[in-house]
Amino acid sequence: MSKGTVLVADDDKAIRTVLTQALGRAGFDVRASSTAASLWQWVSNGEGDVIVTDVMMPDQNAFDLIPRIKKLRPDLPIIVVSAKNTLATAITAAEKGAFEYLPKPFDLAELTGLVQRAVDLPRQDAAREVEESDDDALPLVGGSPAMQEIYRSVARLTQNDLSVLITGDSGTGKELVARALHDYGRRKRGQFVALNMAAIPRELIESELFGHEKGAFTGASQRMDGRFAQAEGGTLFLDEIGDMPMETQTRLLRVLQEGEYTTIGGRQPIKTDARIIAATHQDLRQLIRQGLFREDLYFRLNVVPLRLPPLRERPEDVPDLVRHFVAMGTHEGLSSKTFDNDAMEVLRHYGWPGNVRELENVVRRISALYVEEVITGDIMRMELIENQAEKTTPTVQEAGSLMDSLYFHLNNYFAGHGDGLPPIGLYERVLREVETPLIELSLQATRGNQIKTAELLGLNRNTLRKKIRDLEIDVVRAPKR
């Protein structure tokens, strides 16, 4: 017995054949065509339980056809597949009312599963008009599987106002994702307001968030609106949420629970209608275990988690990013450059501790300083070696996460040995070099109290004593008062 009829529209004969065979083996009847006209005729005749369609077809763009299909048969699920693997494609598919979007090349098992889910769980989506998107202005670039998943997640999240927690190393583009969620979402006519917790003095964070009344504290010479008021009807992006003081966390939790806040020094509750998107490069679960972050606030913020991969996990995106940054620089008056294949390989195999932000800086610097029109692999090797040398004492922002720092130093260590392998015993050496400053700084933070240090590190006290002895760490105790 047939599970249902799938209407396939794709101008590639090989894809039509593969889909017909795969879906047929899965128990579906399949009708396949190379034109949008045939697809529309079948839909008009009431045929089909699911549609699988390419975007670009000889006679019509599927995104122009989908609204007509949704108007005629709103319950008919549409799965869009496309070789144009950009954020704009994913966003447009979602806004046009597609059931799902898959980039080409797609996994047959995944597509078959989507077709089955579409048959089992039909849904009705209201078609909406969408503004034309300019791919050159896209905030996110890359066609890797990791980025495709980000595009699909962003596309889904633009259709609702759920709270989102974006995690990822420094320089991965967390604010760009937050802006995409706003700019392509239902609140795009409102303001996008960003506040970086790590960049604001702790004593001023509550005033920045909620505003204050005249005379609320020394220096408050007039009333001031906070970021919640500025983001009314729009999006409030709280960057580096892990650096928010505990007392401010308590007030923010109350706002998320009750939908209202009071200004500093004020008494009248103010209703708020702002979507909250938070981001951090820290492990909030670890901060919760250390008593530095409220668990109930974490669950309020982490309704939808979104992890951005570091650049080292998607090296295939480096060429696209380089071309994107060259085009941006040219538009801003920098000279246009072409990176040859060897240069691209050098860039692909570099560790990028500063992630996409570091790559952008490197491309801009080369565009500004080099007279050569074609950038070679030798130029890139020399540039990256000099770039590493300048970072021997990185600042907190430049260093990024601990993992980024380790990648950076280990890359230098291996590079220093040329083609030969470094001396044996590297594992124990790295562990020792990490353990020693970790324990020394923890002891300093607890003023030499080994009981508190063991609790801070999550170690047994006997284990801590043994490590202090083995690593020959001097314990300086705070003087008694």
C-alpha positions as CSV (number, residue, x, y, z in Angstrom):
1,M,0.0,0.0,0.0
2,S,1.3,3.4,-1.0
3,K,2.3,5.9,1.8
4,G,1.3,8.8,-0.4
5,T,2.3,10.6,-3.5
6,V,5.3,12.9,-3.7
7,L,5.5,15.5,-6.5
8,V,9.1,16.1,-7.5
9,A,10.2,19.2,-9.5
10,D,13.8,19.5,-10.5
11,D,15.5,20.4,-13.8
12,D,18.3,17.9,-13.1
13,K,17.4,14.6,-14.6
14,A,19.8,12.7,-12.4
15,I,18.3,14.1,-9.3
16,R,14.8,13.3,-10.5
17,T,15.9,9.7,-11.1
18,V,17.6,9.3,-7.8
19,L,14.6,10.7,-5.9
20,T,12.1,8.6,-7.8
21,Q,14.0,5.5,-7.0
22,A,14.7,6.3,-3.3
23,L,11.2,7.5,-2.5
24,G,9.7,4.6,-4.4
25,R,11.8,2.1,-2.3
26,A,10.5,3.9,0.8
27,G,6.9,3.1,-0.3
28,F,5.8,6.4,-1.9
29,D,4.3,7.0,-5.4
30,V,6.4,9.6,-7.2
31,R,5.6,12.0,-10.0
32,A,8.6,13.9,-11.3
33,S,8.9,16.8,-13.7
34,S,11.5,19.3,-14.8
35,T,9.2,22.3,-14.9
36,A,7.2,24.4,-12.5
37,A,4.2,24.4,-14.9
38,S,3.8,20.6,-14.6
39,L,4.0,20.9,-10.8
40,W,1.3,23.6,-10.7
41,Q,-0.9,21.5,-12.9
42,W,-0.7,18.5,-10.6
43,V,-1.3,20.7,-7.5
44,S,-4.3,22.4,-9.3
45,N,-5.7,18.9,-10.0
46,G,-5.5,18.0,-6.3
47,E,-2.7,15.5,-6.7
48,G,0.2,14.9,-4.3
49,D,0.6,14.7,-0.5
50,V,4.1,16.2,-0.4
51,I,6.1,18.4,-2.8
52,V,9.9,18.3,-3.2
53,T,11.1,21.1,-5.4
54,D,14.2,22.8,-6.6
55,V,14.3,26.6,-6.5
56,M,15.6,27.4,-9.9
57,M,13.7,25.8,-12.8
58,P,13.6,26.7,-16.5
59,D,10.2,28.3,-16.5
60,Q,9.8,29.8,-13.1
61,N,11.4,30.3,-9.7
62,A,9.8,28.0,-7.1
63,F,9.7,30.9,-4.6
64,D,7.3,32.7,-6.9
65,L,5.2,29.5,-7.2
66,I,5.0,28.5,-3.5
67,P,2.7,31.3,-2.4
68,R,0.2,30.3,-5.1
69,I,0.4,26.7,-3.9
70,K,0.0,27.7,-0.3
71,K,-3.1,29.8,-1.2
72,L,-4.7,27.0,-3.1
73,R,-3.7,24.1,-0.8
74,P,-2.4,25.5,2.5
75,D,-2.0,22.0,4.1
76,L,0.3,20.7,1.3
77,P,3.9,20.4,2.7
78,I,6.6,21.7,0.5
79,I,10.3,20.7,0.9
80,V,12.7,23.0,-0.9
81,V,16.1,21.8,-2.1
82,S,18.6,24.2,-3.6
83,A,22.3,24.3,-4.7
84,K,22.3,28.0,-3.7
85,N,23.3,27.3,-0.1
86,T,23.0,30.8,1.5
87,L,21.2,32.1,4.5
88,A,18.9,34.0,2.1
89,T,17.7,30.7,0.6
90,A,16.9,29.2,4.0
91,I,15.2,32.4,5.2
92,T,13.1,32.8,2.0
93,A,12.0,29.1,2.1
94,A,10.8,29.6,5.7
95,E,9.0,32.9,5.0
96,K,7.3,31.5,1.9
97,G,5.8,28.7,4.0
98,A,8.1,25.7,3.1
99,F,7.9,22.7,5.4
100,E,11.7,22.4,5.3
101,Y,14.7,23.4,3.4
102,L,17.7,21.2,2.4
103,P,20.9,22.3,0.7
104,K,22.3,20.3,-2.2
105,P,23.9,17.9,-2.1
106,F,21.5,16.4,0.4
107,D,21.4,13.1,2.2
108,L,18.8,10.8,0.7
109,A,18.0,9.2,4.1
110,E,17.4,12.6,5.6
111,L,15.2,13.7,2.7
112,T,13.2,10.5,2.8
113,G,12.7,11.0,6.6
114,L,11.5,14.6,6.0
115,V,9.0,13.4,3.4
116,Q,7.7,10.8,5.9
117,R,7.4,13.4,8.6
118,A,5.6,15.8,6.3
119,V,3.1,13.0,5.5
120,D,2.6,12.1,9.1
121,L,2.5,15.6,10.5
122,P,0.8,17.9,7.9
123,R,0.7,21.5,9.0
124,Q,-0.8,24.7,7.7
125,D,1.4,27.8,7.2
126,A,0.2,31.2,6.2
127,A,2.2,32.4,3.2
128,R,3.8,35.8,3.7
129,E,5.3,38.2,1.3
130,V,9.1,38.6,1.6
131,E,11.4,41.4,0.6
132,E,14.1,40.5,-1.9
133,S,17.4,39.7,-0.3
134,D,20.8,40.7,-1.5
135,D,23.3,37.9,-1.1
136,D,26.2,40.3,-1.1
137,A,24.9,41.9,2.1
138,L,24.3,38.7,4.0
139,P,25.7,38.7,7.5
140,L,26.7,35.0,7.4
141,V,28.9,33.3,4.8
142,G,29.8,29.7,4.1
143,G,28.3,26.6,2.5
144,S,29.7,23.9,5.0
145,P,27.3,21.5,6.6
146,A,27.9,23.3,9.9
147,M,26.8,26.6,8.5
148,Q,23.9,25.0,6.6
149,E,22.5,23.9,10.0
150,I,22.9,27.4,11.3
151,Y,21.0,28.8,8.3
152,R,18.2,26.3,8.8
153,S,18.0,27.1,12.5
154,V,18.0,30.9,11.9
155,A,15.2,30.4,9.3
156,R,13.0,28.6,11.8
157,L,13.7,31.1,14.6
158,T,12.8,34.1,12.5
159,Q,9.2,32.9,12.5
160,N,8.8,33.2,16.3
161,D,9.9,35.2,19.3
162,L,11.4,32.5,21.4
163,S,14.4,33.4,23.6
164,V,17.7,32.2,22.0
165,L,21.1,31.5,23.7
166,I,23.9,31.7,21.2
167,T,27.2,30.1,22.3
168,G,30.6,29.9,20.6
169,D,34.2,31.0,20.8
170,S,35.1,34.7,20.4
171,G,35.0,35.9,16.8
172,T,32.6,33.3,15.5
173,G,29.9,35.8,14.7
174,K,27.4,35.6,17.6
175,E,26.2,39.2,17.2
176,L,25.8,38.6,13.4
177,V,23.5,35.7,14.1
178,A,21.5,37.8,16.6
179,R,21.1,40.6,14.0
180,A,20.0,38.1,11.3
181,L,17.3,36.8,13.7
182,H,16.1,40.4,14.1
183,D,16.5,41.7,10.6
184,Y,14.8,38.7,9.0
185,G,12.3,38.2,11.8
186,R,8.9,39.6,12.7
187,R,10.4,42.4,14.8
188,K,12.6,43.9,12.0
189,R,10.7,47.2,12.1
190,G,11.7,47.6,15.8
191,Q,15.1,48.4,17.1
192,F,18.0,46.0,17.5
193,V,19.7,47.0,20.8
194,A,22.9,45.4,22.0
195,L,24.6,45.5,25.4
196,N,27.9,43.8,26.1
197,M,28.0,42.8,29.8
198,A,31.8,42.6,29.7
199,A,32.2,46.2,28.5
200,I,30.0,47.9,31.1
201,P,31.2,48.6,34.7
202,R,29.3,46.2,37.0
203,E,27.8,49.0,39.1
204,L,26.2,50.5,35.9
205,I,24.8,47.4,34.3
206,E,21.3,47.7,36.0
207,S,21.0,51.3,35.0
208,E,22.0,50.5,31.4
209,L,19.4,47.7,31.3
210,F,16.5,49.2,33.1
211,G,17.1,53.0,33.1
212,H,17.0,55.2,36.1
213,E,15.1,58.1,37.6
214,K,16.5,61.5,38.3
215,G,18.3,61.5,41.7
216,A,18.3,57.6,41.9
217,F,22.0,57.7,42.7
218,T,24.9,60.1,42.8
219,G,25.4,61.5,39.3
220,A,21.9,60.7,38.1
221,S,21.1,64.3,37.1
222,Q,18.2,63.4,34.8
223,R,15.9,60.5,34.0
224,M,17.4,58.0,31.5
225,D,15.7,55.2,29.5
226,G,17.5,51.8,29.6
227,R,18.1,49.2,26.9
228,F,14.7,47.5,27.6
229,A,12.9,50.7,26.8
230,Q,15.0,51.3,23.6
231,A,14.3,47.7,22.4
232,E,10.5,47.9,22.9
233,G,8.9,46.1,20.0
234,G,12.3,44.9,18.8
235,T,15.2,42.8,20.0
236,L,17.5,43.1,23.0
237,F,20.8,41.3,22.5
238,L,22.6,40.6,25.8
239,D,26.2,39.7,24.8
240,E,28.6,38.0,27.2
241,I,25.7,37.1,29.5
242,G,28.1,35.1,31.6
243,D,29.6,38.3,32.9
244,M,26.3,39.6,34.3
245,P,26.5,40.2,38.1
246,M,24.4,37.9,40.2
247,E,22.1,40.7,41.5
248,T,21.4,41.8,37.9
249,Q,20.6,38.2,37.0
250,T,17.9,38.2,39.7
251,R,16.3,41.3,38.2
252,L,16.5,40.0,34.7
253,L,14.9,36.7,35.7
254,R,12.0,38.6,37.2
255,V,11.6,40.6,34.0
256,L,11.5,37.4,31.9
257,Q,9.0,35.8,34.3
258,E,6.6,38.7,34.7
259,G,7.1,40.7,31.5
260,E,7.7,44.0,33.4
261,Y,10.5,45.9,35.1
262,T,11.1,49.1,37.2
263,T,13.7,51.7,36.6
264,I,16.4,52.3,39.2
265,G,14.7,54.5,41.7
266,G,11.3,54.1,40.1
267,R,8.2,52.5,41.6
268,Q,5.9,52.1,38.7
269,P,6.2,48.7,36.8
270,I,6.8,49.1,33.1
271,K,5.5,46.4,30.7
272,T,8.1,45.2,28.2
273,D,7.8,43.7,24.8
274,A,11.3,42.9,23.6
275,R,12.7,39.6,22.3
276,I,15.7,38.5,24.3
277,I,18.7,37.0,22.6
278,A,21.7,36.2,24.8
279,A,25.2,35.1,23.8
280,T,28.4,33.9,25.6
281,H,31.7,32.3,24.9
282,Q,31.7,30.8,28.4
283,D,30.3,27.5,29.6
284,L,27.3,28.6,31.6
285,R,26.8,25.2,33.1
286,Q,30.2,25.4,34.7
287,L,29.4,28.9,36.0
288,I,26.2,27.4,37.5
289,R,28.2,24.7,39.3
290,Q,30.6,27.5,40.6
291,G,27.6,29.5,41.9
292,L,28.3,32.3,39.5
293,F,25.2,32.0,37.3
294,R,21.6,31.3,38.2
295,E,20.3,28.0,36.9
296,D,16.7,29.3,36.6
297,L,17.9,32.2,34.5
298,Y,19.8,29.8,32.3
299,F,16.7,27.8,31.5
300,R,14.8,31.0,30.8
301,L,17.4,32.2,28.3
302,N,18.2,28.8,26.8
303,V,14.8,28.1,25.3
304,V,16.5,27.5,22.0
305,P,20.3,26.9,22.1
306,L,22.4,27.8,19.0
307,R,26.1,26.9,18.9
308,L,28.3,28.6,16.4
309,P,31.2,26.4,15.2
310,P,34.8,27.8,15.4
311,L,36.4,28.4,12.0
312,R,38.7,25.5,12.5
313,E,35.7,23.2,12.4
314,R,34.6,24.5,8.9
315,P,37.8,25.2,6.9
316,E,35.9,24.6,3.7
317,D,34.2,28.0,4.3
318,V,37.5,29.9,4.3
319,P,37.6,30.6,0.5
320,D,34.1,32.0,0.5
321,L,34.9,34.1,3.5
322,V,38.1,35.4,1.9
323,R,36.2,36.4,-1.3
324,H,33.5,38.0,0.8
325,F,36.0,40.1,2.8
326,V,37.9,41.1,-0.3
327,A,34.6,42.3,-1.9
328,M,33.8,44.2,1.3
329,G,37.2,45.9,1.3
330,T,37.0,46.8,-2.4
331,H,33.6,48.4,-1.8
332,E,35.2,50.5,1.0
333,G,38.1,51.6,-1.2
334,L,40.8,48.9,-0.5
335,S,42.6,47.4,-3.5
336,S,41.1,44.2,-4.9
337,K,43.2,41.0,-4.4
338,T,43.1,37.5,-5.8
339,F,44.3,34.7,-3.5
340,D,45.9,31.8,-5.5
341,N,45.2,28.1,-4.7
342,D,48.3,27.8,-2.5
343,A,47.4,30.8,-0.5
344,M,43.9,29.4,0.0
345,E,45.4,26.1,1.2
346,V,47.5,28.0,3.7
347,L,44.5,29.8,5.0
348,R,42.4,26.6,5.2
349,H,45.0,24.8,7.3
350,Y,45.7,27.7,9.7
351,G,44.1,27.2,13.2
352,W,42.4,30.6,13.4
353,P,42.3,31.1,17.2
354,G,40.5,34.4,16.5
355,N,38.0,32.7,14.2
356,V,36.2,34.7,11.5
357,R,37.1,38.0,13.0
358,E,40.8,37.2,12.7
359,L,40.4,36.1,9.1
360,E,38.7,39.3,8.3
361,N,41.5,41.4,9.8
362,V,44.1,39.4,7.9
363,V,42.4,39.9,4.6
364,R,41.9,43.6,5.2
365,R,45.5,44.1,6.2
366,I,46.7,42.3,3.1
367,S,44.4,44.4,0.9
368,A,45.7,47.6,2.5
369,L,49.4,46.9,2.6
370,Y,50.4,44.6,-0.3
371,V,50.9,46.0,-3.8
372,E,50.7,42.5,-5.4
373,E,47.4,41.8,-7.1
374,V,47.7,38.0,-6.7
375,I,48.4,36.9,-3.1
376,T,50.6,33.7,-3.1
377,G,51.0,31.0,-0.5
378,D,54.5,32.4,0.4
379,I,53.0,35.8,1.1
380,M,50.4,34.2,3.4
381,R,52.9,32.0,5.2
382,M,55.1,35.1,6.0
383,E,52.0,37.1,7.0
384,L,50.6,34.5,9.3
385,I,54.0,33.9,11.0
386,E,54.4,37.7,11.6
387,N,50.8,37.8,12.8
388,Q,51.5,35.0,15.3
389,A,54.6,36.8,16.6
390,E,52.5,39.9,17.3
391,K,50.2,37.8,19.5
392,T,52.7,36.5,22.0
393,T,51.0,38.4,24.7
394,P,47.3,38.5,23.6
395,T,44.7,40.5,25.5
396,V,41.7,38.8,27.0
397,Q,39.5,39.7,23.9
398,E,42.2,38.6,21.4
399,A,42.9,35.3,23.2
400,G,39.3,34.1,22.9
401,S,38.5,30.9,24.7
402,L,41.0,28.6,26.5
403,M,40.7,26.2,23.6
404,D,41.6,28.9,21.1
405,S,44.7,29.8,23.2
406,L,45.8,26.2,23.3
407,Y,45.4,25.8,19.6
408,F,47.4,29.0,19.1
409,H,50.3,28.0,21.3
410,L,50.4,24.4,20.1
411,N,50.4,25.6,16.4
412,N,53.4,27.7,17.2
413,Y,55.1,24.8,19.0
414,F,54.6,22.4,16.1
415,A,55.5,25.1,13.5
416,G,58.8,25.6,15.4
417,H,59.9,22.1,14.6
418,G,59.4,22.4,10.8
419,D,58.7,19.1,9.2
420,G,60.1,17.1,12.1
421,L,58.1,15.9,15.1
422,P,58.6,17.7,18.5
423,P,60.2,15.8,21.4
424,I,58.1,13.0,23.0
425,G,56.2,13.5,26.2
426,L,54.1,16.4,24.9
427,Y,50.9,15.3,26.5
428,E,52.4,15.4,30.0
429,R,54.2,18.6,29.3
430,V,50.9,20.4,28.2
431,L,49.0,19.1,31.2
432,R,51.7,20.3,33.6
433,E,51.8,23.8,31.9
434,V,48.0,24.1,32.2
435,E,47.7,22.6,35.8
436,T,50.4,24.8,37.3
437,P,49.0,28.3,36.6
438,L,45.5,27.0,37.2
439,I,46.3,25.8,40.7
440,E,48.5,28.8,41.5
441,L,45.9,31.3,40.5
442,S,43.1,29.4,42.3
443,L,45.2,29.5,45.5
444,Q,45.7,33.2,45.0
445,A,42.0,33.7,44.6
446,T,41.3,31.8,47.9
447,R,44.2,33.6,49.7
448,G,46.0,30.2,50.1
449,N,43.0,28.4,51.6
450,Q,43.4,24.8,50.3
451,I,40.0,23.7,51.3
452,K,38.3,26.5,49.3
453,T,40.7,25.9,46.4
454,A,39.8,22.2,46.3
455,E,36.1,23.1,46.2
456,L,36.7,25.8,43.5
457,L,38.6,23.2,41.3
458,G,36.2,20.4,42.1
459,L,39.1,18.3,43.5
460,N,39.5,16.1,46.5
461,R,41.6,17.9,49.1
462,N,44.2,15.0,49.2
463,T,44.4,15.1,45.4
464,L,45.0,18.9,45.5
465,R,47.8,18.5,48.2
466,K,49.5,15.8,46.0
467,K,49.4,18.1,42.9
468,I,50.8,21.0,44.9
469,R,53.6,18.8,46.1
470,D,54.3,17.1,42.7
471,L,54.2,20.5,40.8
472,E,56.3,22.1,43.5
473,I,53.9,25.0,44.0
474,D,54.5,27.5,46.8
475,V,51.4,28.1,48.9
476,V,51.4,31.6,50.3
477,R,48.7,31.9,52.9
478,A,47.0,35.2,53.7
479,P,48.1,36.7,57.1
480,K,45.7,36.3,60.0
481,R,43.8,39.4,61.0
